[in-house]
Amino acid sequence: MNNIITVPKKGEFVLIPKKEYETLVRRQPKLIQVEKLTTSEKRAIAMSDKELIKGDYVTLDQLEYELASSRAKSRKKTN
């Protein structure tokens, strides 16, 4: 295998080319467990792909800002 990228963070992440991954799965099926998606999971992924293409999403920064703002509002005391 070549061109393997490991990103060290919580529970390391390894990125390998798709063909090499497929070869690993074929040769070592017990080593790498692959879950089959249900019809509803496939549908949800397709919907999210369409939303992403349309730009109908929020960034992580936007989400964190909105969550922090809503927490700050709920913490205000009312007298």
C-alpha positions as a Markdown table, in Angstrom:
| # | Residue | x | y | z |
|---|---|---|---|---|
| 1 | Met | 0.0 | 0.0 | 0.0 |
| 2 | Asn | 1.2 | 3.5 | -0.7 |
| 3 | Asn | -0.3 | 7.0 | -0.3 |
| 4 | Ile | -1.7 | 6.3 | 3.2 |
| 5 | Ile | -2.4 | 9.4 | 5.2 |
| 6 | Thr | -2.9 | 9.1 | 9.0 |
| 7 | Val | -4.4 | 12.0 | 10.8 |
| 8 | Pro | -3.6 | 11.7 | 14.6 |
| 9 | Lys | -6.4 | 12.9 | 16.7 |
| 10 | Lys | -8.9 | 11.2 | 19.0 |
| 11 | Gly | -9.1 | 7.7 | 17.6 |
| 12 | Glu | -6.8 | 8.0 | 14.7 |
| 13 | Phe | -8.2 | 8.4 | 11.2 |
| 14 | Val | -6.6 | 6.7 | 8.2 |
| 15 | Leu | -7.3 | 7.7 | 4.6 |
| 16 | Ile | -6.4 | 5.3 | 1.8 |
| 17 | Pro | -7.3 | 5.1 | -1.9 |
| 18 | Lys | -10.7 | 3.4 | -2.6 |
| 19 | Lys | -9.3 | 0.6 | -4.6 |
| 20 | Glu | -6.9 | -0.3 | -1.8 |
| 21 | Tyr | -9.7 | -0.2 | 0.7 |
| 22 | Glu | -11.8 | -2.5 | -1.5 |
| 23 | Thr | -8.9 | -4.9 | -1.7 |
| 24 | Leu | -8.5 | -4.9 | 2.1 |
| 25 | Val | -12.2 | -5.7 | 2.5 |
| 26 | Arg | -12.1 | -8.5 | 0.0 |
| 27 | Arg | -9.0 | -10.1 | 1.5 |
| 28 | Gln | -9.7 | -9.5 | 5.2 |
| 29 | Pro | -13.5 | -9.4 | 5.6 |
| 30 | Lys | -13.4 | -10.0 | 9.3 |
| 31 | Leu | -10.8 | -7.3 | 9.8 |
| 32 | Ile | -12.9 | -4.5 | 8.4 |
| 33 | Gln | -16.6 | -4.7 | 9.1 |
| 34 | Val | -18.8 | -3.1 | 6.5 |
| 35 | Glu | -22.4 | -2.3 | 7.5 |
| 36 | Lys | -25.1 | -2.4 | 4.8 |
| 37 | Leu | -27.3 | 0.7 | 4.7 |
| 38 | Thr | -31.1 | 0.4 | 5.0 |
| 39 | Thr | -33.3 | 1.9 | 2.4 |
| 40 | Ser | -34.2 | 4.8 | 4.8 |
| 41 | Glu | -30.5 | 5.5 | 5.5 |
| 42 | Lys | -29.8 | 5.6 | 1.7 |
| 43 | Arg | -32.7 | 8.0 | 1.3 |
| 44 | Ala | -31.5 | 10.2 | 4.1 |
| 45 | Ile | -28.0 | 10.4 | 2.6 |
| 46 | Ala | -29.5 | 11.2 | -0.9 |
| 47 | Met | -31.6 | 14.0 | 0.7 |
| 48 | Ser | -28.6 | 15.4 | 2.5 |
| 49 | Asp | -26.5 | 15.3 | -0.7 |
| 50 | Lys | -29.2 | 17.4 | -2.4 |
| 51 | Glu | -29.3 | 19.9 | 0.5 |
| 52 | Leu | -25.5 | 20.2 | 0.4 |
| 53 | Ile | -25.5 | 20.9 | -3.4 |
| 54 | Lys | -28.2 | 23.6 | -2.9 |
| 55 | Gly | -26.1 | 25.1 | -0.1 |
| 56 | Asp | -28.8 | 24.4 | 2.4 |
| 57 | Tyr | -26.5 | 23.7 | 5.4 |
| 58 | Val | -24.7 | 25.5 | 8.3 |
| 59 | Thr | -21.0 | 25.4 | 9.0 |
| 60 | Leu | -19.6 | 24.2 | 12.3 |
| 61 | Asp | -18.7 | 27.7 | 13.3 |
| 62 | Gln | -22.3 | 28.9 | 12.6 |
| 63 | Leu | -23.7 | 26.0 | 14.6 |
| 64 | Glu | -21.4 | 26.7 | 17.6 |
| 65 | Tyr | -22.3 | 30.4 | 17.5 |
| 66 | Glu | -26.0 | 29.7 | 17.4 |
| 67 | Leu | -25.8 | 27.1 | 20.2 |
| 68 | Ala | -23.7 | 29.5 | 22.4 |
| 69 | Ser | -26.3 | 32.3 | 21.7 |
| 70 | Ser | -29.2 | 30.2 | 22.7 |
| 71 | Arg | -27.4 | 29.0 | 25.9 |
| 72 | Ala | -26.7 | 32.6 | 26.8 |
| 73 | Lys | -30.3 | 33.6 | 26.3 |
| 74 | Ser | -31.6 | 30.7 | 28.5 |
| 75 | Arg | -29.2 | 31.6 | 31.3 |
| 76 | Lys | -30.4 | 35.2 | 31.6 |
| 77 | Lys | -32.3 | 35.6 | 34.9 |
| 78 | Thr | -35.7 | 37.2 | 34.8 |
| 79 | Asn | -36.8 | 39.2 | 37.8 |
